Amino acid sequence: MFTPDAIYEGVYANAQIRGAAAIGLMLGKVIPAALDRFRQWPIGILSNSDGTSLSIEYRSDGIAPHNGAPYRNFYTGLIRLKGDRIAFWREYYDPSRFAAAVGPNFPRLVEQWMPAGSMTAKPADHPAHTLFALLGDNKSG
């Protein structure tokens, strides 16, 4: 599904996940451990004229295991393809809903499953840092 050197970027996080294996661990181990009955489904897909870029709107739901609350979110994914594989995936979603659902144990799950070096800090000039600076987040680097 992903190129060996693929990059996943959650826009509101300060790190990128690099490599197909690491992205697979996040999607296959960390997220299922953080959210019960998590599922996503597309509600709209747009492609550029040569099929190398996609914009996908999708929804999700699940259950927050730490408190039993429902989790629902809306996403937009911007995807670049190399051949038939994903080379880059940038995901926009409501980070406050995600943080409330995954709860306080999420950092421990990431540390448990993600290999060292698979998550790298975004460059200082990355647009997310500008957004955090505008919002007054001094921890964004």
N, C-alpha and C positions, 0 to 999 in steps of 0.2 A: 504494500500500500504506500510506503514512504521510500524515498531515495535513501541510500546509506548515510548521506550527509544532510538530511532534511533538518529544517528548523521549525519548531513550534513556538509561537509567541502569544501568550495571553497579554493583551495590551496593557492591562492595569497591574501586571506583576513586574518586578524589577529584574527578572531573569528570563532567558530563553532556554528551551530544551533543545539540545543538539543531538542528532543521530536517530536513525530509525529504531534502534534497540531501546534507547532511552524514552522516546515518545511512546513506544509500545508498552513499556513498563508503567508510564504515567497513566495511559488509557486502560491498560489491562490489569494493573495491580493497585495503584494509588487511588484512582477515582472510585473503583468498586469498593475499596476498603473504607473510603470516606463517605460514600452515599449509598444507601440501600435502594435497591430496585431502580437504579438510575437508568434512564433511557433518553434518547434524543431522536428527533425526526425532522426532516426538512419540510419547510413550508414554501420555499421558493429557491430556484437555482437560475443564475444568469451566467453566461459564458461569453468571453470575448470572441472575435471573429475567427481566430485561428485555434481556439480551444485550449490555449495554454494558461488561461487564468479563469477562475471561477469566483463568483460571489454567491454564498449560500446563506439563506436565512433559515434558522431552525429553532426549535423549542426543546425544552427538557422538563422532566419531572423526576422525582425521586423522594426518598425519605431521609431526613437527617437522623443518623443513628444515635447521636448523643442526646437528642430530646424528642424524637418522634415527629417533629414538625415536617409538613410537606415542603419540598423544594421545587420551585418552578422558576424557569428563567428563559429569556429570549437571547438568541445569539446571532451574530453575523460573522461568517468566516470568509476571509479573503485567502484564496489558495492559488499558488502557482504550481504548474505541473512540469515535469520533465518526462516526456513520453507518457506512459500511463501511470506514473507514480507522483505522489505529492512531494515537492521539494521545499515548499514554504507554506506555512499555515498561520495566519494571524487571526486571532479570535477576539471579538468584542462581545462583552456580556455585562450584566450588572454585578460588579464585584461584591457589593454589600450583601446581596442575596446568596452568592456563592459562599462568602466567608461565614455568614450565619448558619448555613446548612452544613458545611464541613466541620465547623466547630474548632475547638482549641487543639485537637489532636492532629490536625492536618500537617503542620510542620514536622511532627514526629513520623508520620506516614511517609512524607517525602524523603526524609533522612533515611528511613528504613529501607525503602525500595529503590531510590534513585542512585545510580553509581556516581562516585566522585568524578567531577569534571563534566558531567552531562548537562548541568545547568550553569549557564554563564551569565554574568551581569550584562545588561544592555549597555551599549556605548553611551558615554556622557551626553552626546548630542542627540540621543534617541528622542523622538517626539513624546514618548510617555513621560520622560523626565521633565519636559517643558510643561506638560499637563499637570503633573504633581506639583511643580513649583508654583504654577498659577493657583492651585488649590491650597497652597500653604503647607504641603507635606515636606518637611525638612529631612526625612529619612530616605528620599529617593536617590540620593547620591549627587 
